[in-house]
Amino acid sequence: MVKGFRPGKEPPQLKKQRAKQQFGELSSTQERLVELFAERTPQESRMLIRRWIIGLLVTAVGLLVIAGVLALWSVVAAVVVGVLALVVLGLWWRLRSQREGFEEMADVVSGGGRRR
């Protein structure tokens, strides 16, 4: 908690600074997540993660359907779209399996503290 601000209401710059001190050395991807979560409340961050998970799943299923339709027209195009669908499905699986960690990071960064 930052002195002089209500919990979760400090400016994003202070949230980012606090998160970098707490998490230590961050990769570039983790830094972008910290910046993204610092600008949102814990609830908004959790909703964003949920939207990512649903969006990736819908995209993967849509690409698989498109690959099926393309198989009637061009096998090469169907294979390319099918591989892309599998990549998106892999991203969905990784995000879903790491959801709890992302939500905990979002809570810490956005000022909600730990959920447990």
C-alpha positions in Angstrom: 0.0 0.0 0.0 1.3 3.5 -0.9 0.9 6.1 1.8 -1.5 8.9 0.9 -3.7 6.8 -1.5 -6.5 4.5 -0.9 -5.7 0.9 -1.7 -6.0 0.3 -5.4 -6.4 4.0 -6.2 -2.7 5.0 -6.5 -1.5 6.2 -9.9 -0.5 3.5 -12.4 3.2 4.7 -12.3 3.3 3.9 -8.6 1.7 0.6 -9.1 4.2 -0.3 -11.8 7.1 0.7 -9.5 5.7 -1.2 -6.6 5.2 -4.3 -8.7 8.7 -4.2 -10.1 10.1 -4.0 -6.6 8.0 -6.9 -5.5 8.6 -9.2 -8.5 12.2 -8.2 -9.0 13.7 -8.9 -12.4 10.9 -9.2 -15.0 11.0 -10.3 -18.6 9.7 -8.0 -21.3 6.4 -9.9 -21.5 6.0 -9.7 -17.7 6.7 -6.0 -17.8 4.0 -5.5 -20.4 1.5 -7.5 -18.2 2.5 -5.3 -15.2 1.8 -2.2 -17.2 -1.5 -3.6 -18.5 -2.7 -4.6 -15.0 -1.5 -1.4 -13.3 -4.0 0.6 -15.3 -7.0 -1.6 -14.2 -8.7 -2.7 -11.0 -8.3 -6.3 -9.9 -11.9 -7.1 -11.2 -11.2 -5.5 -14.6 -7.9 -7.4 -14.9 -9.6 -10.7 -14.1 -12.3 -9.9 -16.7 -9.6 -9.1 -19.2 -7.9 -12.5 -18.6 -11.3 -14.2 -18.9 -11.9 -12.4 -22.3 -8.5 -13.5 -23.5 -9.3 -17.2 -22.7 -12.7 -17.1 -24.3 -11.4 -15.2 -27.3 -8.6 -17.6 -28.0 -10.9 -20.6 -27.7 -13.5 -19.0 -30.1 -10.7 -18.1 -32.5 -9.3 -21.6 -32.5 -12.7 -23.2 -33.0 -13.5 -20.7 -35.8 -10.2 -21.4 -37.5 -10.8 -25.2 -37.3 -14.2 -24.7 -39.0 -12.6 -22.5 -41.7 -10.0 -25.2 -42.2 -12.7 -27.8 -42.6 -14.4 -25.7 -45.3 -11.1 -24.9 -47.0 -10.4 -28.7 -47.2 -13.1 -28.9 -49.8 -11.4 -26.2 -51.9 -7.7 -26.4 -51.2 -5.9 -28.9 -49.0 -2.8 -26.7 -48.7 -4.9 -23.8 -47.4 -6.8 -26.1 -45.0 -3.5 -27.4 -43.6 -2.1 -23.8 -43.1 -5.3 -22.7 -41.3 -5.4 -25.9 -39.3 -1.8 -25.4 -38.1 -2.7 -21.8 -37.2 -5.8 -23.1 -35.3 -3.5 -25.5 -33.4 -1.1 -22.7 -32.5 -4.1 -20.6 -31.1 -5.4 -23.7 -29.3 -1.9 -24.1 -27.7 -1.9 -20.5 -26.6 -5.4 -21.0 -25.1 -4.2 -24.1 -23.2 -1.2 -22.2 -21.8 -3.2 -19.2 -20.7 -5.9 -21.4 -19.2 -3.4 -23.4 -17.2 -1.6 -20.3 -16.0 -4.8 -18.3 -15.3 -4.4 -18.5 -11.5 -0.9 -17.0 -11.6 -2.0 -14.2 -13.9 -5.0 -13.4 -11.7 -2.7 -13.3 -8.6 -0.2 -11.1 -10.5 -3.1 -8.8 -11.5 -4.4 -8.6 -7.9 -0.9 -7.7 -6.6 -0.1 -5.2 -9.4 -3.5 -3.5 -9.4 -3.5 -3.0 -5.6 -5.9 -5.7 -4.5 -3.3 -7.6 -2.6 -3.3 -11.4 -2.6 -6.7 -13.1 -3.0 -6.0 -15.7 -0.4 
